[in-house]
Amino acid sequence: MADPRPDTLFAPAADVDLARSRALRAAAVGLAACAIGFVIDRDHFYRAWLIAYLLFLGIALGSMGLLMIQHLSGGAWGVFRRIFEASSRTLPLLALLFLPIVLGMGTLYSWTHADRVQADEVLRHKAAYLNTGFFLLRAFVYFAGWILIAWTMTRWSRRQDEGDMSVNLRLQYLAGGGIVFYTFAATFAGIDWVMSINPHWFSTLFGFMFIGGHGLAALSFTIVVSTFLVRRAPMEHVLRPSHFHDLGKLSLAFVMLWAYFNFSQYMLVYAANLVEEVPYFIARISHGWQYLALFLVLFQFAVPFLLLLQRDLKRMPYRLVWVSLALLVVRYVDLFMLVSPEFAPTGANLHLLAGEPESRLFVHWLDLAAPLAIGGLWLWMFFTQLAQRPLVAFADPYLRDALETTGGH
């Protein structure tokens, strides 16, 4: 009997199709709820959509960044390459899901209102950059570049599977240039879509924080999916504790990176004490928002840092996955804190519990419906893409080293 073809041997399990159908059903529920929210509270719909959108965009872009690093460096974590590729191929869907943000620009961004620009000297000074036409042009360039990079890497990856080893060097060259484009585009996207919500505030560290969040979200998602796949053929014969150990170490690095960037930004603003910068932080450490800020310090740094220091935890996927799931939830809370205080600086007032009038928690049911809608659609697209290719890049020149790894500390 002839040996099975590699693409058949490494075909995705049937459970991938089941996960795809469940994701689509979740999306239907979320979209129905969002449609109701759009009718009864349009302003909050746009805010909730933006926050949820940024979470899944971060997973896709972070996966593409990790894929390019893998092409450049090789390494044992190349066994996760198909997950990175499938995530990056969701970018066309994310470009489509950006349309509600375009429709809600008038609600999200004060600089889109000509009367406010004319009345504000700072907005007039920034009008050459912060204007609707240039905003849309930049968004088009970002998505066009990201999608082109993802499409080209997929095309050459298919040729590699077919035995064309001439694409190996091309993938490295593309990855080198692609990382540069991704870094600049993601930095300016963070400025455009998040930082410009408060056009008076600025931070030179914001792009680094934005990209660091992408990496942490992508690694956490990869651990979750890999834990799902490790119990099923063919990945049960491929993935080893050392592979999860590698992802755990990278996650630990990004957790520390998040803390470093955020502390550095806060320390510099505190030391400079400039009137343009201080209000941003005052809004996030008062009126109830300080409890969410403390939550982020504890659960996006302190707790995962201590847990991920443990070697045994990183090598046990069924324990590591709980840390990763928690980090994905905390990433959403982090994005919520970047956006929501700008619209209701006193909206997290916890005196609601004491029954004081005019007090309310600034958490809306749309803040749960939007991630369910976008997440369901995104996961449906992700599993659709994952099912189209063998789960192992069997022609990858680094695959043998990846399968033989034993892990480190």
C-alpha positions in Angstrom: 0.0 0.0 0.0 1.3 3.4 -0.9 2.2 5.9 1.9 -0.5 8.5 2.5 0.2 11.9 1.0 1.4 14.5 3.5 -1.6 16.8 2.9 -3.9 13.9 3.7 -1.8 12.7 6.7 -2.0 16.2 8.3 -5.5 17.0 7.3 -7.6 18.9 10.0 -9.9 16.9 12.2 -13.6 16.9 11.7 -14.0 18.9 14.9 -12.7 21.9 13.1 -15.9 22.0 11.0 -17.9 21.6 14.2 -16.1 24.6 15.8 -16.8 26.6 12.6 -20.5 26.0 12.7 -20.7 26.8 16.4 -18.9 30.0 15.8 -21.3 31.0 13.1 -24.3 30.3 15.4 -22.7 32.5 18.1 -22.2 35.2 15.5 -25.8 35.1 14.6 -26.9 35.7 18.2 -24.3 38.5 18.6 -25.3 40.2 15.4 -29.0 40.1 16.3 -28.2 41.7 19.6 -26.0 44.3 17.9 -28.8 45.1 15.5 -31.1 45.8 18.4 -28.4 47.9 20.1 -27.8 49.9 16.9 -31.5 50.9 16.9 -31.9 51.8 20.6 -28.4 53.1 21.5 -26.4 53.9 18.4 -23.6 55.8 20.1 -22.8 52.9 22.4 -23.0 50.4 19.6 -20.2 52.2 17.7 -18.0 52.3 20.8 -18.6 48.6 21.7 -18.0 47.6 18.1 -14.7 49.5 18.0 -13.4 47.8 21.2 -14.4 44.3 20.1 -13.0 44.9 16.6 -9.6 45.9 18.0 -9.3 42.7 20.0 -9.7 40.4 17.0 -7.8 42.7 14.7 -5.0 42.4 17.2 -5.1 38.6 17.1 -4.9 38.6 13.2 -2.2 41.2 13.0 -0.2 39.7 15.8 -0.4 36.3 14.2 0.9 37.7 10.9 3.8 39.4 12.8 4.7 36.1 14.5 4.5 34.3 11.2 7.0 36.7 9.6 9.3 36.4 12.6 9.1 32.6 12.2 10.0 32.8 8.5 13.0 34.9 9.5 14.2 33.0 12.5 13.0 29.4 12.1 12.7 27.8 15.4 10.7 25.1 17.1 7.5 27.1 17.3 7.2 26.8 13.5 4.8 23.9 14.2 2.2 26.6 14.9 2.7 28.1 11.5 -0.7 27.0 10.1 -2.5 28.7 12.9 -0.6 32.0 12.2 -1.4 31.7 8.5 -5.1 31.0 9.1 -5.4 34.0 11.4 -3.7 36.3 9.0 -6.0 35.3 6.2 -9.0 36.6 8.2 -7.8 40.2 7.4 -10.2 40.6 4.4 -13.1 39.9 6.7 -11.7 42.4 9.2 -11.5 45.0 6.5 -15.2 44.5 5.9 -16.0 44.7 9.6 -14.3 48.0 9.7 -17.2 49.6 7.9 -19.3 50.2 11.0 -16.4 52.2 12.4 -16.4 54.3 9.3 -20.1 54.9 9.6 -19.6 55.9 13.3 -16.8 58.3 12.8 -18.9 61.2 13.8 -19.7 59.6 17.1 -16.2 58.2 17.8 -14.0 61.1 16.7 -14.6 64.7 17.6 -12.2 66.0 14.9 -14.7 64.9 12.3 -17.0 67.9 13.2 -16.0 71.1 11.4 -17.5 73.4 14.1 -15.4 71.7 16.8 -12.3 72.0 14.7 -12.8 75.7 14.1 -13.4 76.3 17.8 -10.3 74.4 19.0 -6.8 75.6 18.2 -5.3 72.2 18.8 -7.7 70.5 16.3 -7.0 73.2 13.7 -3.3 72.6 14.1 -3.8 68.8 13.6 -6.4 69.1 10.8 -3.9 68.3 8.0 -3.6 64.8 9.5 -6.9 64.4 11.4 -9.5 64.7 8.6 -12.0 62.3 7.2 -10.5 61.9 3.7 -6.9 61.3 4.9 -8.2 59.0 7.7 -10.0 56.8 5.1 -7.0 56.8 2.8 -4.6 55.7 5.5 -7.0 52.9 6.5 -7.2 51.7 2.9 -3.3 51.7 2.7 -3.1 49.7 6.0 -5.5 47.0 5.0 -4.2 46.8 1.4 -0.7 46.3 2.7 -1.6 43.8 5.4 -3.9 41.8 3.1 -1.2 41.8 0.3 1.4 40.5 2.7 -0.9 37.7 4.0 -2.0 36.7 0.5 1.6 36.6 -0.8 2.8 34.5 2.1 -0.1 32.1 1.7 0.6 31.8 -2.1 4.2 31.1 -1.6 3.5 28.7 1.3 1.3 26.7 -1.1 4.1 26.5 -3.6 6.4 25.3 -0.9 4.0 22.5 -0.1 4.1 21.6 -3.8 7.9 21.2 -3.6 9.0 24.6 -4.9 11.9 25.3 -2.5 12.8 28.5 -4.4 10.2 30.4 -2.4 12.1 29.8 0.9 14.3 32.8 0.4 11.5 34.9 -1.0 9.5 34.2 2.2 12.4 35.5 4.3 12.7 38.6 2.2 9.0 39.3 2.3 8.9 38.7 6.0 11.8 41.2 6.6 10.0 44.0 4.6 6.6 43.0 5.9 7.6 43.4 9.5 8.7 46.9 8.8 5.4 47.7 7.0 3.4 46.0 9.7 5.1 48.0 12.5 4.6 51.4 10.9 1.0 50.6 9.7 0.0 49.2 13.1 1.5 52.2 14.9 -0.4 54.7 12.8 -3.6 52.6 12.9 -3.4 52.7 16.7 -2.9 56.5 16.5 -5.8 56.9 14.1 -8.4 54.5 15.6 -7.7 54.8 19.3 -5.4 57.7 20.3 -7.3 60.2 18.1 -10.4 59.6 20.1 -8.8 62.2 22.4 -7.1 64.4 19.8 -5.5 66.6 22.5 -3.5 63.7 24.0 -0.5 62.0 22.5 2.1 59.5 23.4 5.2 58.3 21.6 4.9 54.9 23.3 1.3 54.3 22.1 2.4 52.4 19.0 4.6 50.1 20.9 1.8 49.4 23.4 -0.6 48.7 20.6 1.7 46.2 18.8 2.7 44.5 22.1 -1.0 43.9 22.7 -1.2 42.3 19.3 1.6 39.9 20.1 0.1 38.9 23.5 -3.4 38.3 22.0 -2.0 36.3 19.1 0.1 34.1 21.4 -2.8 33.5 23.8 -5.1 32.6 21.0 -2.6 30.2 19.5 -2.2 28.4 22.8 -6.0 28.0 23.0 -6.3 26.6 19.5 -3.3 24.4 19.9 -4.7 23.0 23.1 -7.9 22.2 21.2 -6.0 20.5 18.5 -3.5 18.6 20.6 -6.2 16.1 21.6 -6.9 15.3 18.0 -5.1 13.7 15.1 -2.8 14.7 13.5 -1.6 17.2 16.0 -1.6 14.8 18.9 1.4 13.2 17.2 3.1 16.5 16.5 2.7 18.9 19.4 4.9 18.3 22.4 5.2 19.9 25.9 8.3 21.7 24.7 6.2 23.5 22.0 3.8 24.8 24.5 6.7 25.7 26.7 8.0 27.9 23.9 4.7 29.7 23.5 4.5 30.2 27.3 7.9 31.8 27.4 7.0 34.2 24.6 3.7 35.0 26.4 5.7 35.8 29.5 7.9 38.1 27.5 4.9 40.0 26.1 3.3 40.2 29.6 6.5 41.9 30.8 6.6 44.1 27.7 3.1 45.3 28.3 4.0 46.3 31.9 7.2 48.0 30.8 5.6 50.1 28.2 2.7 51.1 30.4 4.8 51.9 33.4 7.2 53.9 31.2 4.4 55.9 29.8 2.9 56.6 33.2 6.2 57.5 34.7 7.1 60.0 32.0 3.7 61.7 32.1 3.9 61.9 35.9 7.4 63.4 35.9 6.6 65.9 33.1 3.2 66.9 34.6 2.1 68.5 31.3 -1.4 69.8 31.0 -1.8 68.1 27.6 -1.0 64.6 29.0 -2.2 64.4 32.6 -6.0 64.5 31.9 -5.8 61.2 30.1 -4.5 59.4 33.2 -6.7 61.3 35.6 -9.7 60.0 33.8 -8.5 56.4 34.2 -7.5 56.5 37.9 -10.6 58.2 39.3 -14.4 58.0 39.4 -14.4 54.3 39.6 -12.1 53.6 36.6 -9.2 53.1 39.1 -10.7 49.7 40.0 -10.4 48.6 36.4 -6.8 50.0 36.3 -5.9 48.0 39.3 -7.5 44.9 37.7 -5.3 45.4 34.7 -2.1 45.7 36.8 -3.0 42.5 38.7 -4.3 40.4 35.8 -2.4 41.6 32.8 0.9 41.6 34.6 1.3 40.5 38.2 -0.7 37.2 38.2 0.2 36.0 34.7 3.8 37.0 35.4 4.0 34.8 38.5 2.1 31.9 36.8 4.2 31.9 33.6 7.4 31.8 35.6 6.5 28.2 36.4 8.2 25.8 34.0 5.7 23.0 34.7 2.7 25.1 33.9 4.1 26.2 30.6 4.7 22.6 29.6 1.1 21.5 30.5 -1.3 22.8 27.8 -4.4 22.1 29.9 -3.1 24.4 32.6 -1.5 26.9 30.3 -4.7 27.3 28.3 -6.5 28.8 31.3 -3.9 31.5 31.6 -4.2 32.2 27.9 -8.0 32.4 28.0 -7.8 34.8 31.0 -5.3 37.0 29.1 -7.6 37.2 26.1 -10.4 38.5 28.4 -8.0 40.9 30.1 -6.9 42.2 26.7 -10.5 43.1 26.0 -10.7 44.9 29.3 -7.5 46.8 28.4 -9.0 47.9 25.1 -12.2 48.9 27.0 -10.0 51.1 29.2 -8.3 52.7 26.3 -11.6 53.7 24.7 -14.5 54.0 27.2 -13.2 56.6 29.7 -13.0 59.2 26.9 -16.8 59.1 26.5 -17.8 58.9 30.2 -15.0 59.9 32.5 -17.4 59.4 35.5 -19.2 56.5 33.9 -17.6 53.8 36.1 -18.9 55.5 39.3 -19.3 52.6 41.7 -21.5 54.7 44.0 -24.4 53.2 42.0 -24.2 50.4 44.6 -25.0 52.9 47.3 -28.0 54.1 45.4 -26.8 57.6 44.7 -28.7 59.4 41.9 -27.0 60.0 38.5 -24.6 57.2 39.2 -24.2 54.3 36.8 -21.7 51.7 35.7 -20.4 52.4 32.2 -20.8 48.8 31.1 -23.5 48.1 28.6 -24.9 44.8 27.3 -23.5 45.8 23.9 -20.0 45.4 25.4 -20.8 41.7 25.5 -22.8 41.5 22.3 -20.2 43.1 20.0 -17.4 40.7 20.9 -19.8 37.8 20.4 -20.8 39.1 17.0 -17.3 39.9 15.7 -15.7 37.0 17.5 -18.2 34.5 16.1 -17.7 35.8 12.6 -13.9 35.9 13.0 -13.7 32.4 14.4 -15.9 31.1 11.6 -13.5 32.6 9.1 -10.5 31.4 11.0 -11.6 27.8 11.2 -12.7 28.0 7.5 -9.1 29.0 6.6 -7.6 26.4 9.0 -9.6 23.6 7.4 -8.3 24.5 3.9 -4.7 23.5 4.5 -2.8 20.6 6.2 -2.2 21.5 9.8 1.5 21.0 9.5 3.7 22.8 7.0 5.3 19.5 6.0 7.7 21.1 3.4 9.0 23.7 5.8 12.8 23.4 5.9 12.8 23.9 9.7 10.1 21.3 10.4 12.6 18.5 11.3 14.2 20.7 14.0 10.8 21.8 15.2 9.7 18.2 15.7 12.9 17.2 17.4 13.0 20.0 19.9 13.1 19.1 23.6 12.6 22.6 25.1 14.7 24.6 27.5 14.1 26.3 30.8 
